[in-house]
Amino acid sequence: MKLTTGILGCALVAGLMTFAANNVQAAESASSGNIVINNTLYSPINVKLTVKFVDGDKIKTASATSKDLLADLGFDTKQVKLCLGENQVVYVVNKKNGSAINISSNMTVNADEQISTSKSSGKDDENFSYQSEGTVTVSFEGNTTDFVLSGLYSASLSTKFNSDKSTENVKTSAKTMTLSGNASSEGLGENLPASGSASGSGSGTLQDL
């Protein structure tokens, strides 16, 4: 993986509801950024990692984005997006054909929710909103780089039910405070001090079957 200058990003999905499978124009929605595949919402996430390393007699900084991480795993970054699906599982979604590849063996997002609040409103409680905050650990193991970072996150989820169409409009968003930990990168060294940040969002319409 080529390191350049920067921070880490990842989006958390706060308690997404599960619906029955129904393929919804996956490739078209993936290209627009509102990614729904087999009736599951995938939220695009942005990643940037910063590490400190010694070069001669100087301490220098290098960084990588989510595109660098995808490239390190061998993906064509012009074709795919890094996304979070249900249960905090990380996927690589192909923007051209709408396929979703589970990469949990290479990257994980583990959130520990510590506080949350929710409310319903409207006729028959068709509107629902949810907010949560807590701690999160993000880990990555690529071909040339690996890291483990942890810190605080905040996330939100909102849904609106359309009884006429039996659909649920879902929106999610999340961000982290500064994450910190250690990283190793080929050519730079091992157990390097690292920091990062994470953010992402997604929206889409799901069938309530």
Rosetta silent file (secondary structure, phi, psi, omega in degrees, C-alpha in Angstrom):
SEQUENCE: MKLTTGILGCALVAGLMTFAANNVQAAESASSGNIVINNTLYSPINVKLTVKFVDGDKIKTASATSKDLLADLGFDTKQVKLCLGENQVVYVVNKKNGSAINISSNMTVNADEQISTSKSSGKDDENFSYQSEGTVTVSFEGNTTDFVLSGLYSASLSTKFNSDKSTENVKTSAKTMTLSGNASSEGLGENLPASGSASGSGSGTLQDL
SCORE:     score description
SCORE:     0.000 S_00000001
   1 L     0.000  133.972  177.424    0.000    0.000    0.000 S_00000001
   2 L   -85.750  123.349  177.349    1.287    3.439   -0.872 S_00000001
   3 L   -92.916  136.125  176.546    1.174    5.836    2.066 S_00000001
   4 E  -118.719 -127.663 -177.094    0.682    9.537    1.330 S_00000001
   5 L  -116.353  115.303 -179.084   -0.303   12.396    3.800 S_00000001
   6 L   160.381 -129.850 -169.115   -3.292   12.064    6.454 S_00000001
   7 L  -152.851  168.820 -175.860   -6.239   10.194    8.714 S_00000001
   8 L  -107.700  144.521  179.644   -8.675    7.115    8.891 S_00000001
   9 L  -133.105  142.533  175.623  -12.442    6.930    8.173 S_00000001
  10 L  -161.141  144.923 -176.984  -15.257    4.469    8.774 S_00000001
  11 L  -107.086  139.848  177.104  -19.033    4.653    9.190 S_00000001
  12 L  -103.947  136.677  176.317  -21.077    2.885   11.841 S_00000001
  13 L   -98.411  116.446 -173.796  -24.620    1.744   11.171 S_00000001
  14 L   -83.891  100.804  172.703  -26.689    2.315   14.327 S_00000001
  15 L    53.760   48.353 -179.637  -29.050   -0.646   14.862 S_00000001
  16 L   -62.382  139.000  176.652  -30.201   -1.102   11.258 S_00000001
  17 L   -76.667  151.243 -179.537  -33.422   -3.098   10.882 S_00000001
  18 L  -103.762  132.011  179.178  -33.357   -6.311    8.838 S_00000001
  19 L  -121.023  165.627  179.722  -35.769   -6.823    5.934 S_00000001
  20 L   -68.750  155.706 -175.606  -36.401   -9.735    3.553 S_00000001
  21 L   -69.265  136.597  176.841  -34.177  -10.052    0.462 S_00000001
  22 L  -164.180  108.223 -175.018  -35.204   -8.135   -2.653 S_00000001
  23 L   -66.397  125.031 -174.360  -32.663   -6.983   -5.248 S_00000001
  24 L  -122.876   85.200  173.849  -33.154   -3.234   -5.881 S_00000001
  25 L    40.805   58.701 -171.710  -31.203   -1.917   -8.919 S_00000001
  26 H   -57.282  -51.946 -175.387  -27.910   -2.595   -7.189 S_00000001
  27 H   -64.078  -41.041  179.697  -25.490   -1.267   -9.793 S_00000001
  28 H   -64.736  -43.272 -179.160  -27.481    1.915  -10.422 S_00000001
  29 H   -69.393  -34.257  179.341  -27.843    2.677   -6.725 S_00000001
  30 H   -64.938  -37.800  179.645  -24.168    1.939   -6.088 S_00000001
  31 H   -67.160  -31.495 -178.041  -23.137    4.478   -8.699 S_00000001
  32 H   -82.787  -13.745 -178.425  -25.330    7.154   -7.092 S_00000001
  33 L    97.309  -14.799  175.305  -23.949    6.496   -3.613 S_00000001
  34 L   -97.182   92.389 -165.755  -27.297    5.252   -2.252 S_00000001
  35 E   -99.606  111.539  174.861  -26.403    1.579   -2.196 S_00000001
  36 E  -124.466  118.377  179.344  -29.143   -1.023   -1.693 S_00000001
  37 E  -128.663  127.572 -177.368  -28.324   -4.618   -2.636 S_00000001
  38 L    48.940   43.255  176.228  -30.680   -7.514   -1.862 S_00000001
  39 L    63.004   26.196  175.686  -32.705   -5.142    0.299 S_00000001
  40 E  -120.648  133.273  178.362  -29.691   -4.271    2.478 S_00000001
  41 E   -85.613  129.373  175.170  -28.325   -0.745    2.827 S_00000001
  42 E  -111.813  124.236 -176.740  -24.558   -0.326    2.430 S_00000001
  43 E   -99.028  116.308  177.742  -23.120    2.940    3.775 S_00000001
  44 E   -59.299  138.498 -179.719  -19.985    4.233    1.971 S_00000001
  45 E  -124.349  146.618  179.735  -17.146    4.946    4.398 S_00000001
  46 E  -110.600  133.169 -174.647  -14.098    7.171    4.102 S_00000001
  47 E  -126.052  136.721  172.555  -10.812    6.105    5.649 S_00000001
  48 E  -146.936  125.456 -176.569   -7.606    7.979    6.328 S_00000001
  49 E  -114.604  136.757  176.965   -4.743    6.693    8.462 S_00000001
  50 E  -120.614  130.833  178.180   -1.788    8.734    9.776 S_00000001
  51 E  -127.581  153.144  174.080    1.441    7.187   11.036 S_00000001
  52 E  -107.093  136.841  179.268    4.690    8.562   12.438 S_00000001
  53 E  -145.630  162.161 -179.168    8.000    6.993   11.375 S_00000001
  54 E   -99.382  128.271  176.870   11.729    7.684   11.600 S_00000001
  55 E  -125.436  102.454 -175.560   13.650    8.621    8.466 S_00000001
  56 L    69.628 -118.152  179.114   17.306    9.150    9.236 S_00000001
  57 L  -108.486   19.947 -177.857   17.414   11.602   12.122 S_00000001
  58 E  -125.816  147.360  171.095   13.879   12.946   11.586 S_00000001
  59 E   -94.442  123.732 -176.899   10.384   11.883   12.603 S_00000001
  60 E  -119.827  168.950 -178.943    8.083   12.106    9.596 S_00000001
  61 E  -118.721  138.123  173.757    4.379   11.613    8.870 S_00000001
  62 E  -137.072  156.365 -178.624    2.728    9.429    6.240 S_00000001
  63 E  -148.815  166.839  179.321   -0.912    8.610    5.626 S_00000001
  64 E  -143.760  148.858  177.502   -3.347    6.537    3.584 S_00000001
  65 E  -104.098  179.034  177.989   -6.995    6.861    2.569 S_00000001
  66 H   -59.802  -33.318  177.757   -9.680    4.225    2.037 S_00000001
  67 H   -64.590  -38.788  177.585   -8.627    4.038   -1.631 S_00000001
  68 H   -64.561  -38.883  178.897   -5.093    3.149   -0.562 S_00000001
  69 H   -65.148  -42.085  177.789   -6.449    0.399    1.692 S_00000001
  70 H   -63.411  -41.613  178.707   -8.541   -1.023   -1.163 S_00000001
  71 H   -64.288  -35.991  179.518   -5.523   -0.915   -3.483 S_00000001
  72 H   -65.600  -25.974  177.213   -3.451   -2.706   -0.841 S_00000001
  73 L   -89.275   -1.716  176.267   -5.995   -5.544   -0.953 S_00000001
  74 L    93.496   12.755  179.928   -5.732   -5.683   -4.761 S_00000001
  75 L   -88.436  151.424  173.200   -9.002   -3.965   -5.724 S_00000001
  76 L   -80.356  108.866 -173.554   -9.458   -1.566   -8.642 S_00000001
  77 L   -69.222  -11.728  175.817  -10.314    1.670   -6.817 S_00000001
  78 L   -81.319  -14.985 -175.895  -12.103    3.039   -9.898 S_00000001
  79 L  -104.455  -22.229 -168.105  -14.630    0.200   -9.667 S_00000001
  80 E  -127.531  162.530  174.304  -15.324   -0.231   -5.948 S_00000001
  81 E  -127.957  147.450  173.013  -16.279    1.551   -2.735 S_00000001
  82 E   -85.450  126.996 -173.686  -15.514    0.682    0.865 S_00000001
  83 E  -138.181  160.145  173.216  -18.831    0.254    2.709 S_00000001
  84 E  -113.261  130.561  178.462  -20.356   -0.843    5.987 S_00000001
  85 L  -105.574 -153.447  179.475  -23.320   -3.204    5.920 S_00000001
  86 H   -67.756  152.217  175.081  -25.449   -4.750    8.646 S_00000001
  87 H    59.083   30.453  174.752  -23.891   -5.753   11.979 S_00000001
  88 H    63.102   24.422  179.269  -20.848   -3.520   11.365 S_00000001
  89 L   -84.833  134.431 -178.207  -19.492   -5.842    8.644 S_00000001
  90 E   -90.492  135.463 -179.373  -17.151   -4.176    6.130 S_00000001
  91 E  -129.091  157.564  166.563  -17.730   -4.782    2.412 S_00000001
  92 E  -109.284  117.377 -176.903  -16.215   -3.795   -0.899 S_00000001
  93 E  -104.114  127.673  177.307  -19.077   -2.833   -3.234 S_00000001
  94 E   -80.616  119.120 -176.548  -18.573   -2.823   -7.003 S_00000001
  95 L   -71.471  -17.678 -177.490  -20.112    0.374   -8.400 S_00000001
  96 L   -87.430  -46.584 -176.077  -20.511   -1.167  -11.857 S_00000001
  97 L  -110.865   -3.168  175.692  -22.274   -4.462  -11.163 S_00000001
  98 L    77.954   10.789  179.026  -23.538   -3.925   -7.604 S_00000001
  99 L   -76.258  152.404  179.813  -21.775   -6.925   -6.085 S_00000001
 100 E  -126.359  123.627 -177.874  -20.758   -6.810   -2.404 S_00000001
 101 E  -110.667  122.050  178.046  -17.682   -8.661   -1.105 S_00000001
 102 E   -72.060  120.480  179.324  -17.313   -9.311    2.622 S_00000001
 103 L  -116.111   32.732 -178.600  -13.760   -8.340    3.680 S_00000001
 104 L   -64.303  -17.584  176.066  -14.139   -8.986    7.417 S_00000001
 105 L   -74.767  -16.805  179.391  -11.026  -11.193    7.254 S_00000001
 106 L  -110.265  -31.178 -176.559   -9.047   -8.039    6.388 S_00000001
 107 E  -142.427  133.673  179.678  -10.946   -5.202    8.069 S_00000001
 108 E  -131.522  150.360  174.651  -13.228   -5.066   11.100 S_00000001
 109 E  -129.222  112.671 -178.525  -15.253   -2.384   12.873 S_00000001
 110 E  -117.581  107.387 -178.038  -16.292   -3.265   16.432 S_00000001
 111 E  -100.880  136.584  175.135  -18.470   -0.683   18.163 S_00000001
 112 E  -112.315   99.020 -178.323  -19.351   -0.772   21.848 S_00000001
 113 E   -71.941  127.167 -177.123  -22.477    1.340   22.261 S_00000001
 114 E  -113.880  -29.360  172.218  -22.543    3.003   25.683 S_00000001
 115 E  -139.082  150.050  179.624  -25.377    5.536   25.439 S_00000001
 116 E  -156.512  159.640  175.594  -28.330    5.820   23.072 S_00000001
 117 E  -148.506  150.688 -179.996  -31.651    7.539   22.609 S_00000001
 118 E  -148.898  159.494  176.068  -34.587    7.025   20.248 S_00000001
 119 E  -155.393  154.844  176.842  -38.000    8.435   19.476 S_00000001
 120 E  -122.816  152.298  179.838  -40.989    7.798   17.217 S_00000001
 121 E  -155.039  173.889  178.238  -43.436   10.270   15.748 S_00000001
 122 L    83.333  175.887 -179.905  -46.161   10.721   13.146 S_00000001
 123 H   -62.135  127.756 -179.370  -49.250    8.688   12.382 S_00000001
 124 H    55.713   27.980  177.734  -48.837    5.116   13.649 S_00000001
 125 H    54.926   43.500 -177.973  -45.232    6.016   14.593 S_00000001
 126 L   -74.519  -15.331  177.291  -44.075    5.827   10.967 S_00000001
 127 E  -103.928  134.148 -178.199  -41.066    8.063   11.728 S_00000001
 128 E  -138.745  136.863  176.602  -38.243    6.700   13.855 S_00000001
 129 E  -134.135  148.611 -174.698  -34.882    8.187   14.865 S_00000001
 130 E  -144.759  134.808  176.658  -31.992    6.705   16.828 S_00000001
 131 E  -131.577  144.778  179.080  -28.709    8.145   18.120 S_00000001
 132 E  -147.167  156.464  174.761  -25.842    6.429   19.867 S_00000001
 133 E  -142.613  153.569 -179.850  -22.353    7.103   21.164 S_00000001
 134 E   174.212 -152.929 -179.969  -19.618    4.880   22.476 S_00000001
 135 E  -111.385  155.253 -179.231  -16.217    3.422   21.671 S_00000001
 136 E  -143.086  144.450  173.159  -15.046    1.736   18.476 S_00000001
 137 E  -120.253  128.027 -179.967  -12.051   -0.328   17.396 S_00000001
 138 E  -116.561  127.102  178.645  -11.058   -0.429   13.729 S_00000001
 139 E  -127.411  149.888 -178.711   -8.531   -2.983   12.495 S_00000001
 140 E  -144.480  137.340  174.975   -7.019   -3.614    9.077 S_00000001
 141 E  -134.650  105.957 -178.785   -4.656   -6.260    7.718 S_00000001
 142 L  -108.689 -163.060  179.955   -3.494   -5.770    4.147 S_00000001
 143 L   -78.243  -30.698 -178.556   -0.648   -6.981    1.993 S_00000001
 144 L  -126.436  -10.974 -175.354    1.784   -4.278    3.095 S_00000001
 145 E  -138.958  142.924  170.981    0.047   -2.427    5.935 S_00000001
 146 E  -144.284  155.259  179.065   -1.895   -3.267    9.085 S_00000001
 147 E  -158.369  159.807  170.808   -3.241   -1.231   11.997 S_00000001
 148 E  -135.804  120.984 -178.957   -5.483   -1.262   15.064 S_00000001
 149 E  -128.507  149.081  177.403   -7.076    2.031   16.142 S_00000001
 150 E  -144.576  160.308 -179.536   -9.676    2.855   18.778 S_00000001
 151 E   170.660 -158.190 -177.271  -11.580    5.866   20.096 S_00000001
 152 E   -97.957  150.738  176.050  -15.020    7.452   20.395 S_00000001
 153 E  -136.630  160.725  167.787  -17.837    7.481   17.827 S_00000001
 154 E  -135.953  144.408 -176.310  -21.291    8.968   17.381 S_00000001
 155 E  -146.386  157.376  178.024  -23.921    7.626   14.982 S_00000001
 156 E  -142.397  152.435  177.700  -27.507    8.226   13.941 S_00000001
 157 E  -139.479  136.208  172.787  -30.253    6.341   12.136 S_00000001
 158 E  -136.609  143.374  178.101  -33.608    7.588   10.870 S_00000001
 159 E  -135.028  150.228  175.040  -36.400    5.728    9.099 S_00000001
 160 E  -136.496  121.113 -176.040  -39.709    6.709    7.555 S_00000001
 161 E   -90.454  132.049  176.004  -42.294    4.090    6.719 S_00000001
 162 E  -107.109  102.134 -174.747  -44.475    4.449    3.621 S_00000001
 163 L   -67.257  -29.410  179.976  -47.556    2.307    4.247 S_00000001
 164 L   -66.189  -38.383 -177.766  -48.863    2.718    0.671 S_00000001
 165 L  -102.875   -6.111 -175.595  -45.722    1.205   -0.842 S_00000001
 166 L    54.305   48.241  178.894  -44.659   -0.887    2.184 S_00000001
 167 E  -125.289  159.221  179.107  -41.207    0.678    2.035 S_00000001
 168 E  -124.368  119.210  173.683  -38.825    2.131    4.587 S_00000001
 169 E   -86.520  120.269 -173.109  -36.654    5.150    3.758 S_00000001
 170 E  -118.581  135.130  174.393  -33.464    4.735    5.804 S_00000001
 171 E  -130.195  135.592  177.126  -30.678    7.235    6.478 S_00000001
 172 E  -131.287  151.618  173.050  -27.530    6.588    8.504 S_00000001
 173 E  -154.145  152.911 -179.994  -24.530    8.681    9.419 S_00000001
 174 E  -160.188  155.798  175.434  -21.562    8.292   11.744 S_00000001
 175 E  -154.073  160.603  176.421  -18.238    9.829   12.654 S_00000001
 176 E  -115.968  157.838  165.102  -15.428    9.265   15.102 S_00000001
 177 L   -78.065 -172.532 -179.668  -13.391   11.501   17.288 S_00000001
 178 L   -62.414  125.586  175.249   -9.631   11.061   16.898 S_00000001
 179 E   -92.877  150.974  178.860   -8.728    7.368   16.838 S_00000001
 180 E  -142.570  157.427 -179.816   -5.315    6.236   18.068 S_00000001
 181 E   168.322 -143.771 -178.356   -3.262    3.063   18.115 S_00000001
 182 E  -129.794  153.440  178.454   -0.434    1.326   16.279 S_00000001
 183 E  -143.395  153.941  173.291    0.353    0.528   12.658 S_00000001
 184 E  -128.893  139.352 -178.789    2.949   -1.384   10.675 S_00000001
 185 E  -145.002  134.316 -179.909    3.821   -0.668    7.054 S_00000001
 186 L   -56.424  126.604  179.323    6.299   -2.225    4.677 S_00000001
 187 L    92.111  -18.008 -179.293    9.261    0.082    4.263 S_00000001
 188 L  -107.831  -35.968  179.419    8.327    2.308    7.210 S_00000001
 189 E   136.159 -179.655 -179.388    8.525    0.005   10.214 S_00000001
 190 E  -116.191  156.003  178.532    6.489   -1.901   12.793 S_00000001
 191 E    50.906   47.267  179.487    4.458   -0.808   15.820 S_00000001
 192 E   -82.856  143.900  174.343    4.407    2.795   14.650 S_00000001
 193 E   -64.176  132.892 -174.837    2.305    5.367   16.544 S_00000001
 194 E  -136.285  153.901  175.031   -0.860    5.945   14.505 S_00000001
 195 E  -140.988  169.303 -179.108   -3.980    8.089   14.555 S_00000001
 196 E  -172.249  177.092  173.531   -7.065    8.394   12.426 S_00000001
 197 E  -145.443  164.126 -175.917  -10.641    9.499   11.995 S_00000001
 198 E  -144.834  139.499  175.146  -13.748    7.935   10.517 S_00000001
 199 E  -157.065  159.174  178.459  -16.952    9.117    8.898 S_00000001
 200 E   178.883  167.144  178.071  -19.606    7.932    6.518 S_00000001
 201 E  -159.432  159.664  177.880  -23.282    7.982    5.624 S_00000001
 202 E  -154.189  157.500  176.137  -25.829    6.104    3.584 S_00000001
 203 E  -153.300  150.969  179.534  -29.443    6.306    2.489 S_00000001
 204 E  -179.690  170.831  179.802  -31.822    4.124    0.573 S_00000001
 205 E  -110.368  125.067 -179.213  -35.305    2.642    0.282 S_00000001
 206 E  -113.052  145.459  175.432  -35.929   -0.871    1.590 S_00000001
 207 E   -80.047  131.182  176.923  -38.943   -3.108    1.033 S_00000001
 208 L   -97.161   91.380 -174.233  -40.733   -4.058    4.258 S_00000001
 209 L  -106.269    0.000    0.000  -41.793   -7.603    3.406 S_00000001
